[in-house]
Amino acid sequence: MSKATIAALAVALGIGIYHFSNNTKNESSISDDSSDDDNGGSYEKLIGNTPMILLKEASRITGCNIYVKMECMNPGGTGKDRAAKSMLMNAEKNDPKYKPGCNIVEGTSGSTGIALANMCLARGLKLHIVMPDDQSNEKRKLLECLGATVTIVPNCAISNKDHYVNRAKKLAKGMNGIFINQFENISNYNIHYKTTGPEIWKQLNGNINTFVMSSGTGGTISGISQYLKEKSNNNINIILADPNGSSLFSKVKHGVCYTNQQSERTIKKHRYDSIVEGVGLDRITNNFNKAIIDDAECIDDQEILEMAHWLLQNEGLFVGSSSAMNVAATIKYAKKIPKGSNIVTIICDTGQRHVSRFWNCDYIGKYDLIWPKKGVQPKCIRAFTGGDTGGLNNDSVNENSIEDDKASTKHVKEVQKHAKKGWGVLRQIATGIEPEPENENDNENDNENENDTKPSISSIAKAEEDRLVNIKAAVTVEEKRLTAIKANEKIEENKLYSLKFEEDALKAAVKVEQEKLSTIKANERIEENKLASFKFDEDAIKAAIKVEENELAVIKAEKAKAL
């Protein structure tokens, strides 16, 4: 049994023991407004009040007190339990479509869906999940085991109608279901402002200098940052941890929501060009828009991978990719603040849901990443220790790399030599022009007479073999070109969709302005009618005055006659 599997089982057992021994804690601890609800069953009563622990080795190395809040100890294994409960409660209170047996629909990278699946089972609701195809198989299988209907779609930009969030929204509309919409649903932010933030403050008695965390929907970091900023009079620094390719780092640092990795030609892994699942974004959501963030750290995939292995070897924590990134960003930022500072981050989930991808050596090797050896020290740790890289850059690896490079270079030269010879023979057959004589240094073992330029049967056969190799190489190049053309075609389709979306938005805006103009004209006509009415009243009053004056004149005349 592998170390990763043993660690996964240990974490699962630990979560079970933790919740068994704390099954009544929510009744007396900080809770949200939905804590009195009985429709969610026992599962929902276990959500929240997760422990805070000190990373002893990381704290020793950095000189700061590095705390992690173990959101992985929620019953569903992630902090998404909080948001899922809050959003379901909001739907129950405010959506008329909510009733037993109704359809709940969500687009998710997995964790929110798993949390919803547990709660929907207890509530008697039907859950439909739309997931991008770049997530681990463990998440999909777990969702199906929990009774959810799972639809897998290709990952693409939010501007594309086939983006998993857009597909979920369309699916909900088609079946008259409830679209949870975790990215824009403010119930997500609210639950972390009401529970997670206060828990962190209470667990460290307000003695916090910095909070570091990544962002997926933005609900967690926004709710926690708002609460901590308010309680500390803005004296706690909030730092965003962001992976390669996400736009949020640039948004925090430069005010622009863009990153170079989002160029379609450079994307290797998925939309955010990172192996990290569930965090990073290419847009600003309603939830993230509420976050108060002071600075950001961008962590590359290799360092995230190394940090995950370092945490397992030195702290005994088997974590997922986003958790490893949070800790790496925390240690990296610790270099910038005074020793003795208290820094808090989040362990989002364990490595259990990442065994087939993030904790899989073969999978990691596909993306130009190096599987860490025992004793690895991530870059952020080496900034403090100046220590060993755990085999990533040591002499033995360099020697192996040199030997590999030599072998590769020799192979390339051999191919080039035979290709040159083969093309020369073919040229001679086609044109009658004799090939150039070979250089002695390029063909030390060639037994043919250098002065004999007449091609032999074996040389022609060799040339044909080389020609076949070249043709296959050319086919490979053309296949790659075709793939690139198809990718560019997809890009243009996305752009067209985006332009149509913008066109519809402009048309809607024009329609709104036209309606405003019509309203203004209508109001203008009303005022004109009022003015005409006032003039009519004025004329009537003048006529009445004239009549009174005439009557007065008659009375005066009659009096004069009487006298």
C-alpha positions as CSV (number, residue, x, y, z in Angstrom):
1,M,0.0,0.0,0.0
2,S,1.4,3.4,-1.0
3,K,2.2,6.2,1.4
4,A,-0.4,8.4,-0.2
5,T,-3.1,5.7,0.2
6,I,-2.2,5.2,3.8
7,A,-2.3,8.9,4.4
8,A,-5.7,9.1,2.7
9,L,-7.1,6.4,4.9
10,A,-5.7,8.1,8.0
11,V,-7.2,11.4,7.1
12,A,-10.6,9.8,6.5
13,L,-10.5,8.0,9.9
14,G,-9.4,11.3,11.5
15,I,-12.3,13.2,10.1
16,G,-14.7,10.5,11.3
17,I,-13.3,10.4,14.9
18,Y,-13.2,14.2,15.0
19,H,-16.9,14.6,14.1
20,F,-17.9,11.6,16.3
21,S,-16.3,13.3,19.3
22,N,-17.8,16.7,18.5
23,N,-21.3,15.8,17.3
24,T,-23.0,18.3,19.6
25,K,-20.6,21.3,19.2
26,N,-22.7,23.3,16.8
27,E,-25.4,23.7,19.4
28,S,-23.3,26.0,21.6
29,S,-20.9,27.5,19.1
30,I,-21.0,30.3,16.5
31,S,-23.5,29.4,13.8
32,D,-25.4,31.0,10.9
33,D,-29.0,31.9,10.7
34,S,-29.9,28.5,9.3
35,S,-28.7,26.6,12.4
36,D,-32.2,26.0,13.6
37,D,-33.3,24.3,10.4
38,D,-34.1,20.6,10.9
39,N,-34.6,19.7,7.2
40,G,-31.0,18.9,6.5
41,G,-30.4,16.0,8.8
42,S,-27.4,15.3,11.0
43,Y,-24.9,16.1,8.2
44,E,-25.6,19.8,8.4
45,K,-25.3,19.9,12.2
46,L,-21.6,18.9,11.8
47,I,-20.7,21.8,9.5
48,G,-18.4,24.5,10.9
49,N,-16.4,25.1,14.0
50,T,-13.4,23.4,12.5
51,P,-10.1,23.3,14.4
52,M,-7.1,25.6,14.1
53,I,-3.6,24.1,14.3
54,L,-0.1,25.4,14.4
55,L,2.3,24.2,11.7
56,K,5.3,23.5,14.0
57,E,8.0,22.9,11.4
58,A,6.9,25.8,9.1
59,S,6.7,28.1,12.1
60,R,10.2,27.1,13.3
61,I,11.7,27.7,9.9
62,T,10.0,31.0,9.2
63,G,10.1,32.5,12.7
64,C,6.4,33.3,12.3
65,N,3.4,31.5,13.9
66,I,1.8,29.8,10.9
67,Y,-1.7,28.6,11.7
68,V,-4.0,26.6,9.4
69,K,-7.8,26.3,9.8
70,M,-8.7,22.8,9.0
71,E,-11.8,23.3,6.8
72,C,-11.1,19.8,5.5
73,M,-12.6,18.6,8.8
74,N,-16.1,19.6,7.7
75,P,-18.2,16.5,7.2
76,G,-17.9,16.7,3.4
77,G,-14.2,17.2,3.6
78,T,-14.1,20.8,2.5
79,G,-15.2,24.3,3.5
80,K,-17.8,24.2,0.6
81,D,-20.1,22.5,3.1
82,R,-20.7,26.0,4.6
83,A,-21.6,27.6,1.3
84,A,-23.7,24.7,0.1
85,K,-25.8,24.8,3.3
86,S,-26.3,28.6,3.2
87,M,-27.3,28.6,-0.5
88,L,-29.8,25.7,0.0
89,M,-31.3,27.5,3.0
90,N,-31.6,30.7,0.9
91,A,-33.3,28.7,-1.9
92,E,-35.7,27.1,0.6
93,K,-36.7,30.5,2.0
94,N,-36.9,32.5,-1.1
95,D,-37.4,30.3,-4.2
96,P,-41.0,29.2,-4.9
97,K,-39.7,26.3,-6.9
98,Y,-38.2,24.7,-3.7
99,K,-40.2,21.7,-2.6
100,P,-39.5,18.1,-1.8
101,G,-38.3,16.3,-4.9
102,C,-37.4,19.4,-6.8
103,N,-34.4,19.6,-9.1
104,I,-31.3,21.4,-7.8
105,V,-28.7,22.2,-10.5
106,E,-25.1,23.5,-10.1
107,G,-22.0,24.0,-12.2
108,T,-19.0,23.0,-10.0
109,S,-15.4,21.7,-10.1
110,G,-16.5,19.1,-7.6
111,S,-16.3,20.1,-4.0
112,T,-19.5,22.3,-3.8
113,G,-21.3,19.5,-5.7
114,I,-20.2,16.9,-3.2
115,A,-21.4,19.1,-0.3
116,L,-24.8,19.7,-2.1
117,A,-25.1,15.9,-2.8
118,N,-25.0,15.0,0.9
119,M,-27.5,17.7,1.8
120,C,-29.9,17.0,-1.1
121,L,-30.0,13.3,-0.1
122,A,-31.1,14.2,3.4
123,R,-33.6,16.8,2.1
124,G,-35.1,14.6,-0.6
125,L,-34.0,16.7,-3.5
126,K,-32.7,15.7,-6.9
127,L,-29.2,17.0,-7.7
128,H,-27.8,17.6,-11.2
129,I,-24.2,18.5,-11.5
130,V,-22.3,19.9,-14.5
131,M,-18.5,19.5,-14.2
132,P,-15.6,20.5,-16.4
133,D,-13.5,17.6,-17.8
134,D,-10.3,18.7,-16.1
135,Q,-11.2,17.5,-12.6
136,S,-10.2,14.3,-10.8
137,N,-12.2,11.1,-11.3
138,E,-12.5,10.7,-7.6
139,K,-14.9,13.7,-7.5
140,R,-17.1,12.4,-10.3
141,K,-17.3,8.9,-8.8
142,L,-18.1,10.3,-5.4
143,L,-20.9,12.5,-6.8
144,E,-22.4,9.6,-8.5
145,C,-22.2,7.4,-5.4
146,L,-24.1,10.2,-3.6
147,G,-26.9,10.0,-6.1
148,A,-26.2,13.0,-8.2
149,T,-26.6,13.1,-12.0
150,V,-23.3,14.2,-13.4
151,T,-22.7,15.8,-16.8
152,I,-19.1,16.3,-17.9
153,V,-18.4,19.1,-20.4
154,P,-15.1,20.4,-22.0
155,N,-13.5,23.2,-20.0
156,C,-13.7,26.6,-21.8
157,A,-14.1,30.3,-21.2
158,I,-17.1,31.7,-19.4
159,S,-18.0,33.5,-22.6
160,N,-18.6,30.2,-24.3
161,K,-22.2,28.8,-24.1
162,D,-20.8,25.4,-23.2
163,H,-18.9,26.6,-20.1
164,Y,-20.0,24.4,-17.2
165,V,-21.7,27.2,-15.4
166,N,-23.6,28.3,-18.5
167,R,-24.6,24.7,-19.2
168,A,-25.8,24.3,-15.6
169,K,-27.9,27.5,-15.9
170,K,-29.4,26.2,-19.2
171,L,-30.1,22.8,-17.7
172,A,-31.9,24.3,-14.7
173,K,-34.1,26.5,-16.9
174,G,-35.0,23.5,-19.1
175,M,-36.2,21.4,-16.1
176,N,-37.6,24.3,-14.1
177,G,-35.1,23.6,-11.5
178,I,-33.2,25.8,-9.0
179,F,-29.8,27.0,-10.2
180,I,-27.6,27.4,-7.1
181,N,-25.0,29.7,-8.9
182,Q,-22.3,29.6,-6.3
183,F,-20.1,32.1,-8.1
184,E,-22.7,34.9,-8.0
185,N,-24.8,33.8,-5.0
186,I,-24.1,36.2,-2.1
187,S,-25.3,33.6,0.4
188,N,-21.8,32.1,-0.3
189,Y,-20.1,35.3,1.0
190,N,-22.6,35.7,3.9
191,I,-21.9,32.4,5.5
192,H,-18.2,33.0,5.7
193,Y,-18.8,36.5,7.1
194,K,-21.1,35.1,9.7
195,T,-19.2,31.9,10.7
196,T,-15.7,31.3,9.3
197,G,-14.4,34.8,10.0
198,P,-15.7,34.9,13.6
199,E,-14.3,31.4,14.2
200,I,-10.8,32.5,13.1
201,W,-11.0,35.6,15.2
202,K,-12.2,33.7,18.3
203,Q,-9.7,30.9,18.0
204,L,-6.7,33.3,18.1
205,N,-8.4,35.8,20.4
206,G,-8.1,38.4,17.6
207,N,-4.2,38.1,17.7
208,I,-3.9,37.9,13.9
209,N,-1.5,39.8,11.6
210,T,-2.1,38.3,8.2
211,F,-4.6,36.0,6.5
212,V,-3.7,34.2,3.3
213,M,-6.0,32.3,1.0
214,S,-6.8,31.5,-2.6
215,S,-10.0,32.2,-4.4
216,G,-12.4,30.0,-6.4
217,T,-15.9,31.6,-6.3
218,G,-14.5,34.3,-4.0
219,G,-17.0,33.6,-1.2
220,T,-14.6,32.4,1.5
221,I,-11.9,35.1,1.1
222,S,-14.5,37.9,0.8
223,G,-16.5,36.9,3.8
224,I,-13.4,36.3,6.0
225,S,-11.6,39.4,4.8
226,Q,-14.6,41.6,5.4
227,Y,-15.1,40.3,9.0
228,L,-11.4,40.4,10.0
229,K,-10.9,43.9,8.5
230,E,-13.9,45.2,10.5
231,K,-12.9,43.6,13.8
232,S,-9.3,44.7,13.5
233,N,-9.9,48.3,12.3
234,N,-8.2,47.3,9.0
235,N,-5.0,46.2,10.8
236,I,-5.0,42.6,9.4
237,N,-3.4,42.1,6.0
238,I,-5.3,40.0,3.6
239,I,-3.2,38.2,0.9
240,L,-4.5,36.4,-2.1
241,A,-2.8,33.1,-3.2
242,D,-3.2,32.5,-6.9
243,P,-2.0,29.8,-9.4
244,N,-0.5,30.2,-12.8
245,G,-2.9,31.6,-15.4
246,S,-5.5,33.1,-13.1
247,S,-6.4,36.7,-13.7
248,L,-7.0,37.5,-10.0
249,F,-3.3,38.0,-9.1
250,S,-3.0,40.7,-11.8
251,K,-6.3,42.2,-10.7
252,V,-5.0,42.7,-7.1
253,K,-1.5,43.8,-8.1
254,H,-2.2,46.0,-11.2
255,G,-6.0,46.5,-11.3
256,V,-6.3,44.5,-14.6
257,C,-8.1,41.2,-14.8
258,Y,-5.8,39.5,-17.3
259,T,-2.8,37.2,-17.5
260,N,-0.5,36.1,-20.3
261,Q,-1.1,32.4,-19.7
262,Q,-4.7,32.9,-21.0
263,S,-3.3,33.2,-24.5
264,E,-4.9,30.2,-26.1
265,R,-1.6,29.2,-27.8
266,T,0.2,28.7,-24.4
267,I,-2.5,26.9,-22.4
268,K,-1.3,23.3,-21.7
269,K,-3.4,22.0,-18.8
270,H,-6.8,23.8,-18.6
271,R,-8.2,27.3,-18.6
272,Y,-5.9,28.5,-15.9
273,D,-2.8,26.6,-17.2
274,S,-2.3,25.0,-13.7
275,I,-2.7,21.6,-12.2
276,V,-4.5,23.2,-9.2
277,E,-8.2,22.4,-9.1
278,G,-11.0,24.6,-7.9
279,V,-9.2,27.9,-7.5
280,G,-8.1,30.7,-9.9
281,L,-10.5,32.6,-12.2
282,D,-10.6,34.7,-15.3
283,R,-13.4,37.1,-14.2
284,I,-14.6,39.0,-11.1
285,T,-17.6,37.4,-9.4
286,N,-20.2,39.1,-7.1
287,N,-18.6,37.2,-4.2
288,F,-15.0,38.1,-5.0
289,N,-16.0,41.7,-5.6
290,K,-16.7,42.0,-1.8
291,A,-13.2,40.9,-0.8
292,I,-10.8,43.4,0.7
293,I,-7.3,42.3,-0.4
294,D,-4.0,44.1,0.3
295,D,-1.5,42.0,-1.8
296,A,-1.2,38.8,-3.7
297,E,1.3,35.9,-4.2
298,C,1.5,33.8,-7.4
299,I,2.7,30.2,-6.8
300,D,3.8,28.0,-9.7
301,D,2.8,24.4,-10.1
302,Q,6.2,22.9,-9.2
303,E,6.3,24.8,-5.9
304,I,2.8,23.7,-5.1
305,L,3.7,20.1,-5.8
306,E,6.8,20.3,-3.7
307,M,4.9,22.0,-0.8
308,A,2.3,19.2,-0.8
309,H,5.1,16.6,-0.4
310,W,6.9,18.7,2.2
311,L,3.7,19.0,4.3
312,L,3.2,15.2,4.2
313,Q,6.8,14.6,5.2
314,N,7.2,17.3,7.8
315,E,3.8,18.1,9.2
316,G,2.0,14.8,8.5
317,L,-0.7,16.5,6.5
318,F,-1.9,14.9,3.3
319,V,-3.4,17.8,1.4
320,G,-4.9,18.7,-2.0
321,S,-3.4,21.2,-4.5
322,S,-5.2,24.3,-3.4
323,S,-4.2,23.7,0.3
324,A,-0.6,23.3,-0.7
325,M,-0.7,26.5,-2.6
326,N,-2.2,28.4,0.4
327,V,0.6,27.2,2.6
328,A,3.3,28.0,0.0
329,A,1.9,31.5,-0.4
330,T,1.8,31.9,3.4
331,I,5.4,30.9,3.9
332,K,6.5,33.0,0.9
333,Y,4.7,36.1,2.4
334,A,6.3,35.3,5.9
335,K,9.6,36.5,4.4
336,K,8.1,40.0,4.1
337,I,6.8,40.5,7.7
338,P,8.3,40.6,11.2
339,K,9.2,37.4,13.0
340,G,6.7,36.4,15.6
341,S,3.8,37.5,13.4
342,N,0.7,35.3,13.4
343,I,-0.4,34.2,9.9
344,V,-3.5,32.2,9.2
345,T,-4.4,30.2,6.1
346,I,-6.9,27.5,5.1
347,I,-6.5,23.7,4.5
348,C,-9.3,23.4,2.0
349,D,-9.3,19.7,1.5
350,T,-7.2,16.6,1.8
351,G,-5.4,14.7,-0.9
352,Q,-8.0,11.9,-1.0
353,R,-9.8,13.5,-3.9
354,H,-6.6,14.1,-5.8
355,V,-5.0,10.6,-5.9
356,S,-5.5,10.0,-9.6
357,R,-4.1,13.4,-10.6
358,F,-2.2,15.7,-8.2
359,W,-0.8,12.7,-6.2
360,N,-0.2,10.6,-9.3
361,C,3.5,10.5,-10.5
362,D,2.5,9.5,-14.1
363,Y,0.0,12.2,-14.4
364,I,2.4,14.9,-13.0
365,G,5.0,13.8,-15.5
366,K,2.7,14.7,-18.4
367,Y,3.0,18.4,-17.6
368,D,6.7,19.0,-17.5
369,L,6.7,18.8,-13.7
370,I,9.3,16.8,-11.6
371,W,8.0,14.4,-9.0
372,P,9.6,15.5,-5.7
373,K,12.0,13.2,-3.9
374,K,12.2,12.6,-0.2
375,G,13.6,15.6,1.6
376,V,12.3,18.1,-0.9
377,Q,12.4,21.7,0.2
378,P,10.0,24.0,-1.8
379,K,11.4,27.3,-3.1
380,C,9.6,29.3,-0.3
381,I,11.3,27.1,2.4
382,R,14.7,27.4,0.7
383,A,14.3,31.2,0.9
384,F,14.7,30.7,4.7
385,T,17.0,27.7,4.9
386,G,19.1,27.8,1.7
387,G,18.7,24.1,1.9
388,D,18.5,21.0,-0.4
389,T,15.9,20.9,-3.2
390,G,15.2,17.2,-2.4
391,G,16.8,16.0,-5.6
392,L,15.4,18.5,-8.1
393,N,18.6,20.3,-8.8
394,N,21.4,18.3,-7.1
395,D,24.5,17.0,-8.8
396,S,23.3,13.5,-9.6
397,V,20.2,14.9,-11.4
398,N,22.4,17.3,-13.3
399,E,24.8,14.5,-14.4
400,N,21.8,12.4,-15.5
401,S,20.5,15.4,-17.4
402,I,23.9,15.9,-19.1
403,E,24.0,12.2,-20.2
404,D,20.4,12.4,-21.4
405,D,21.3,15.6,-23.4
406,K,24.4,13.9,-24.9
407,A,22.3,10.8,-26.0
408,S,19.6,13.0,-27.4
409,T,22.1,15.1,-29.3
410,K,23.8,12.0,-30.7
411,H,20.5,10.6,-31.8
412,V,19.5,13.8,-33.6
413,K,22.8,13.9,-35.4
414,E,22.4,10.3,-36.6
415,V,18.9,11.1,-37.9
416,Q,20.1,14.2,-39.7
417,K,23.1,12.3,-41.2
418,H,20.9,9.5,-42.6
419,A,18.2,11.9,-43.8
420,K,20.8,14.0,-45.7
421,K,22.2,10.8,-47.3
422,G,18.8,9.5,-48.2
423,W,17.6,12.8,-49.7
424,G,20.8,12.9,-51.7
425,V,20.2,9.5,-53.2
426,L,16.6,10.4,-54.1
427,R,17.8,13.6,-55.6
428,Q,20.3,11.7,-57.8
429,I,17.5,9.3,-58.9
430,A,15.2,12.2,-59.8
431,T,17.7,14.6,-61.4
432,G,20.9,12.7,-62.1
433,I,22.9,15.0,-59.9
434,E,25.3,13.1,-57.7
435,P,25.0,13.6,-54.0
436,E,27.8,15.5,-52.1
437,P,30.5,13.2,-50.7
438,E,30.1,12.5,-47.0
439,N,32.5,14.0,-44.4
440,E,34.8,11.4,-42.8
441,N,34.0,12.8,-39.4
442,D,30.3,12.2,-39.8
443,N,30.7,8.6,-40.9
444,E,33.7,7.0,-39.2
445,N,32.2,3.5,-39.4
446,D,31.0,3.6,-43.0
447,N,32.7,0.8,-45.0
448,E,31.7,2.1,-48.4
449,N,34.3,3.5,-50.7
450,E,34.3,7.3,-50.5
451,N,35.2,7.6,-54.2
452,D,32.3,5.3,-55.3
453,T,29.3,7.6,-55.7
454,K,27.1,4.9,-57.3
455,P,24.3,4.2,-54.8
456,S,24.0,0.6,-53.7
457,I,20.7,-1.3,-53.1
458,S,21.2,-1.1,-49.3
459,S,21.8,2.7,-49.5
460,I,18.6,3.2,-51.5
461,A,16.7,1.0,-49.1
462,K,18.1,3.1,-46.2
463,A,17.1,6.2,-48.1
464,E,13.6,5.0,-48.5
465,E,13.5,4.2,-44.8
466,D,14.7,7.7,-43.9
467,R,12.3,9.1,-46.4
468,L,9.5,7.3,-44.6
469,V,10.7,8.6,-41.3
470,N,10.6,12.1,-42.8
471,I,7.2,11.6,-44.2
472,K,5.9,10.5,-40.8
473,A,7.5,13.5,-39.2
474,A,5.8,15.7,-41.8
475,V,2.5,14.0,-41.1
476,T,3.0,14.7,-37.4
477,V,3.7,18.3,-38.1
478,E,0.6,18.6,-40.3
479,E,-1.5,16.9,-37.6
480,K,-0.2,19.4,-35.1
481,R,-1.0,22.2,-37.6
482,L,-4.5,20.9,-38.0
483,T,-4.9,20.7,-34.3
484,A,-3.7,24.3,-34.0
485,I,-6.1,25.4,-36.8
486,K,-9.0,23.7,-35.0
487,A,-7.9,25.3,-31.7
488,N,-7.8,28.7,-33.5
489,E,-11.2,27.9,-35.0
490,K,-12.6,27.3,-31.5
491,I,-11.0,30.6,-30.4
492,E,-12.8,32.4,-33.2
493,E,-16.0,30.7,-32.3
494,N,-15.6,31.8,-28.7
495,K,-14.8,35.4,-29.9
496,L,-17.9,35.3,-32.1
497,Y,-20.0,34.1,-29.2
498,S,-18.5,36.9,-27.0
499,L,-19.2,39.5,-29.7
500,K,-22.8,38.3,-30.1
501,F,-23.1,38.4,-26.3
502,E,-21.8,42.0,-26.4
503,E,-24.1,42.8,-29.3
504,D,-27.1,41.5,-27.4
505,A,-26.0,43.6,-24.4
506,L,-25.7,46.7,-26.5
507,K,-29.1,46.1,-28.1
508,A,-30.6,45.7,-24.6
509,A,-28.9,48.9,-23.5
510,V,-30.2,50.7,-26.6
511,K,-33.7,49.4,-25.9
512,V,-33.4,50.6,-22.3
513,E,-32.3,54.1,-23.6
514,Q,-35.1,54.1,-26.1
515,E,-37.6,53.3,-23.3
516,K,-36.1,56.1,-21.2
517,L,-36.4,58.5,-24.2
518,S,-40.1,57.4,-24.7
519,T,-40.7,58.0,-21.0
520,I,-39.1,61.4,-21.2
521,K,-41.2,62.3,-24.2
522,A,-44.3,61.0,-22.5
523,N,-43.5,63.2,-19.4
524,E,-42.9,66.1,-21.8
525,R,-46.4,65.7,-23.3
526,I,-47.9,65.5,-19.8
527,E,-46.2,68.8,-18.9
528,E,-47.4,70.3,-22.1
529,N,-50.9,69.2,-21.3
530,K,-50.6,70.6,-17.8
531,L,-49.4,73.9,-19.3
532,A,-52.3,74.0,-21.7
533,S,-54.7,73.3,-18.9
534,F,-53.2,76.1,-16.8
535,K,-53.6,78.5,-19.8
536,F,-57.2,77.4,-20.2
537,D,-57.8,78.0,-16.5
538,E,-56.2,81.4,-16.8
539,D,-58.5,82.3,-19.7
540,A,-61.5,81.1,-17.8
541,I,-60.6,83.1,-14.8
542,K,-60.1,86.2,-17.0
543,A,-63.5,85.7,-18.6
544,A,-65.1,85.3,-15.1
545,I,-63.5,88.5,-14.0
546,K,-64.8,90.3,-17.1
547,V,-68.3,89.1,-16.3
548,E,-68.0,90.3,-12.8
549,E,-66.8,93.7,-13.9
550,N,-69.7,94.0,-16.4
551,E,-72.2,93.1,-13.7
552,L,-70.6,95.6,-11.3
553,A,-70.9,98.3,-14.0
554,V,-74.6,97.5,-14.5
555,I,-75.2,97.7,-10.7
556,K,-73.4,101.0,-10.6
557,A,-75.5,102.3,-13.5
558,E,-78.7,101.3,-11.8
559,K,-77.7,103.0,-8.6
560,A,-77.0,106.2,-10.5
561,K,-80.4,106.2,-12.1
562,A,-82.1,105.6,-8.8
563,L,-80.4,108.7,-7.4
